[in-house]
Amino acid sequence: ILIQYKNMENDLYAIVHKIRGPLNIGASATPAKYLLPQVFYDFSKKYHEVQVNLSVSNTEKIIDELLRGEIDIGIVEGSVKDTRIVLDKIAEDEIVLIASDQNPLTKKSQVTTQEIISQPFIMPEAGSGTREFINEFFSMAKIDMGKINILMTLGDPELLVQMVQSGLGISFVSKWSAFK
């Protein structure tokens, strides 16, 4: 009865063009930190009766939550291959290689794949869009991921950038997190 009542209430508000109630959104870390704050600010001014519930996870988990009906919308980086998902591109991104100021790679205008794999890596977590890009990059370059010196794996892009800045290793990251 409660579910039917809530559905009826939502239908009535839709009829009078008033949007209210919970909106469950899942977002991967990079869009959540660098893209969504301004979007949510603008949205909340226009739809002040909507309660946004945001869960931040990696792309793989967001897609799973969307398919299970646990969230209404997913905002992710990377590719989505599941045909049950309707996609809308909302922003462009670029993956860039980062290193600390002390790293010898920063003195070069171009670096080779061999120079890249000779460095210790700080990797984004498995299941993230950036990790998917890195895996595809090394696969296309015919480099076995087992030959990569992975020093650390992190789920937070901001922390990953800080670890690289400290000189622990290099990484590929979204330009949003690199140039904040």
Legacy VTK file of the C-alpha trace (Angstrom):
# vtk DataFile Version 3.0
C-alpha trace
ASCII
DATASET POLYDATA
POINTS 180 float
0.000 0.000 0.000
2.837 2.381 0.883
4.539 1.756 -2.461
1.294 2.380 -4.328
0.739 5.552 -2.318
4.275 6.794 -3.115
3.815 6.001 -6.824
0.483 7.845 -6.843
2.086 10.819 -5.097
4.922 10.884 -7.660
2.428 10.631 -10.529
0.409 13.543 -9.165
3.486 15.725 -8.807
4.539 14.806 -12.347
1.128 15.861 -13.635
1.435 19.294 -12.074
5.082 19.524 -13.259
6.472 19.628 -9.774
9.496 17.441 -9.141
10.189 16.252 -5.606
11.390 13.274 -3.654
14.575 11.230 -3.634
16.912 10.912 -6.616
19.514 8.182 -6.208
22.657 8.829 -8.242
25.822 6.784 -8.465
28.973 8.425 -9.767
32.545 7.364 -10.212
35.089 9.359 -8.205
36.397 11.718 -10.889
33.037 13.069 -12.094
31.754 13.152 -8.506
34.615 15.398 -7.361
35.250 17.567 -10.406
32.026 17.696 -12.423
29.050 17.260 -10.128
29.428 19.925 -7.416
28.391 22.783 -9.725
25.769 20.619 -11.449
24.193 19.743 -8.089
24.319 23.359 -6.957
22.378 24.492 -10.051
20.010 21.500 -9.825
19.212 22.096 -6.157
18.300 25.733 -6.819
15.857 24.685 -9.527
14.493 21.531 -7.851
14.748 22.302 -4.143
12.266 19.569 -3.209
14.453 16.801 -4.625
16.739 15.023 -2.190
19.847 13.825 -4.025
21.429 10.680 -2.609
24.899 10.312 -4.125
26.980 7.172 -3.827
30.557 7.294 -5.095
32.163 4.116 -6.378
34.033 2.834 -9.399
32.459 2.548 -12.840
31.951 -1.206 -12.612
30.052 -0.965 -9.317
27.935 1.958 -10.525
26.825 -0.050 -13.577
25.963 -3.017 -11.332
23.927 -0.766 -8.997
22.101 0.723 -11.975
21.223 -2.713 -13.376
19.977 -3.868 -9.942
17.765 -0.766 -9.680
19.586 0.548 -6.605
20.233 3.916 -8.279
18.246 5.967 -10.787
21.170 7.473 -12.710
24.838 6.575 -13.071
27.537 9.066 -14.022
30.744 7.285 -14.939
33.981 7.639 -16.815
35.083 5.004 -19.259
33.145 2.819 -21.607
29.926 0.977 -20.847
29.459 -2.142 -22.919
26.170 -3.394 -21.448
23.431 -2.876 -24.046
20.768 -2.583 -21.314
22.214 0.808 -20.366
21.149 3.971 -22.204
24.133 6.313 -22.585
24.340 10.078 -22.878
27.728 11.747 -23.092
27.750 14.765 -20.791
31.406 15.849 -20.877
34.703 15.261 -22.630
37.746 14.079 -20.747
41.348 13.322 -21.538
43.656 10.884 -19.782
47.105 12.335 -19.124
50.374 10.936 -17.784
51.537 12.613 -14.575
54.841 12.528 -12.702
56.405 14.568 -9.898
58.610 17.560 -10.690
61.665 15.514 -9.699
60.918 12.656 -12.094
63.335 12.569 -15.091
60.391 12.018 -17.482
59.225 15.591 -16.860
62.387 16.926 -18.551
61.435 15.237 -21.841
59.061 16.562 -24.463
58.139 13.005 -25.489
58.408 9.700 -23.679
58.412 6.160 -25.023
56.326 3.298 -23.759
59.521 1.637 -22.502
60.374 4.738 -20.454
56.874 4.716 -19.005
56.975 1.058 -17.952
60.421 1.490 -16.362
58.768 3.699 -13.707
56.875 2.602 -10.584
53.134 3.063 -11.068
50.407 4.337 -8.779
47.324 2.699 -10.311
43.651 3.555 -10.044
41.559 0.712 -8.670
40.359 -2.117 -10.891
36.871 -1.429 -12.214
37.459 2.302 -12.688
37.223 3.945 -16.106
40.793 5.228 -15.859
42.121 1.756 -15.021
40.225 0.403 -18.033
41.976 3.001 -20.214
45.399 2.064 -18.786
44.774 -1.639 -19.369
43.718 -0.955 -22.973
46.746 1.329 -23.531
49.183 -1.371 -22.414
47.285 -4.043 -24.338
47.461 -2.004 -27.570
51.182 -1.448 -26.936
51.486 -5.241 -26.474
52.861 -4.836 -22.970
52.087 -7.483 -20.381
50.558 -5.863 -17.266
52.653 -8.317 -15.243
55.754 -6.385 -16.319
54.454 -3.121 -14.871
55.909 -2.184 -11.480
52.674 -1.397 -9.640
53.741 0.178 -6.366
50.274 1.078 -5.141
46.595 0.880 -6.136
44.192 3.595 -4.979
40.461 4.242 -5.317
40.636 8.007 -4.864
41.914 10.061 -7.845
42.858 13.010 -5.647
44.959 10.818 -3.364
46.527 9.208 -6.426
47.641 12.630 -7.695
49.063 13.477 -4.262
51.049 10.217 -4.177
52.505 10.987 -7.601
53.342 14.540 -6.505
55.225 13.110 -3.542
57.501 11.256 -5.968
56.350 7.686 -5.327
55.634 6.927 -8.983
53.772 7.956 -12.118
50.224 7.434 -13.271
47.583 8.148 -15.865
44.698 10.299 -14.594
41.803 12.373 -15.846
42.836 15.883 -16.841
40.194 17.097 -14.364
42.061 15.623 -11.423
45.500 16.593 -12.759
44.731 20.247 -13.471
42.405 21.105 -10.581
LINES 1 181
180 0 1 2 3 4 5 6 7 8 9 10 11 12 13 14 15 16 17 18 19 20 21 22 23 24 25 26 27 28 29 30 31 32 33 34 35 36 37 38 39 40 41 42 43 44 45 46 47 48 49 50 51 52 53 54 55 56 57 58 59 60 61 62 63 64 65 66 67 68 69 70 71 72 73 74 75 76 77 78 79 80 81 82 83 84 85 86 87 88 89 90 91 92 93 94 95 96 97 98 99 100 101 102 103 104 105 106 107 108 109 110 111 112 113 114 115 116 117 118 119 120 121 122 123 124 125 126 127 128 129 130 131 132 133 134 135 136 137 138 139 140 141 142 143 144 145 146 147 148 149 150 151 152 153 154 155 156 157 158 159 160 161 162 163 164 165 166 167 168 169 170 171 172 173 174 175 176 177 178 179
